[in-house]
Amino acid sequence: MAVAKNKQKINTIDDLEGMTLGIMHSDSSIVSYFLKNVSDVKYKTYATKADLFKGLTNNEVNML
């Protein structure tokens, strides 16, 4: 599941191309495994859920 500040819709995994995703640090290996074939996707990791949502609010990431 992906959450965006602007209610952006993701129909396929390829729609994540060029985006920066906010993820929990503890989930980074599983997320990178499932998105390994998506080109030009970046990750910003956060230690807490509060920081994760703050990153979305502050436009540090496109989606969670």
C-alpha positions in Angstrom: 0.0 0.0 0.0 1.3 3.5 -0.9 0.1 6.8 0.6 0.6 10.1 -1.1 -0.1 13.6 0.1 -1.8 14.6 -3.1 -3.9 11.4 -3.5 -1.8 10.3 -6.4 -2.9 6.9 -7.8 -0.6 4.0 -8.5 -2.0 1.5 -10.9 1.2 -0.5 -11.5 4.5 -0.8 -9.8 6.1 1.0 -12.7 4.2 4.1 -11.7 6.7 4.5 -8.9 9.5 5.3 -11.4 11.2 8.6 -10.6 9.7 8.8 -7.1 11.3 9.1 -3.7 9.5 6.7 -1.2 9.6 7.2 2.5 10.0 3.8 4.3 10.8 2.6 7.7 14.4 1.7 8.2 13.5 -1.7 9.4 11.6 -2.4 6.1 14.3 -1.2 3.7 15.5 -4.7 2.6 12.0 -6.0 1.9 11.0 -2.9 0.0 14.1 -2.8 -2.1 13.6 -6.5 -2.9 10.1 -6.0 -4.2 11.0 -2.8 -6.1 14.3 -4.0 -7.5 13.1 -3.9 -11.1 11.6 -0.4 -10.9 14.1 2.1 -12.5 14.9 5.4 -10.9 13.1 4.8 -7.6 14.8 6.3 -4.5 14.2 5.6 -0.8 14.5 7.8 2.3 14.5 5.8 5.5 13.0 6.9 8.8 13.5 5.5 12.3 10.0 6.3 13.6 6.5 6.5 12.1 6.2 10.1 13.3 9.3 11.0 11.3 8.0 9.0 8.3 4.7 11.0 8.2 6.6 14.3 8.8 8.8 13.5 5.8 5.6 13.3 3.6 4.2 16.5 5.1 7.4 18.3 4.5 7.7 17.1 0.9 10.9 15.1 1.5 9.2 12.1 -0.2 6.5 11.6 -2.8 4.9 8.6 -1.1 5.0 6.3 1.9 
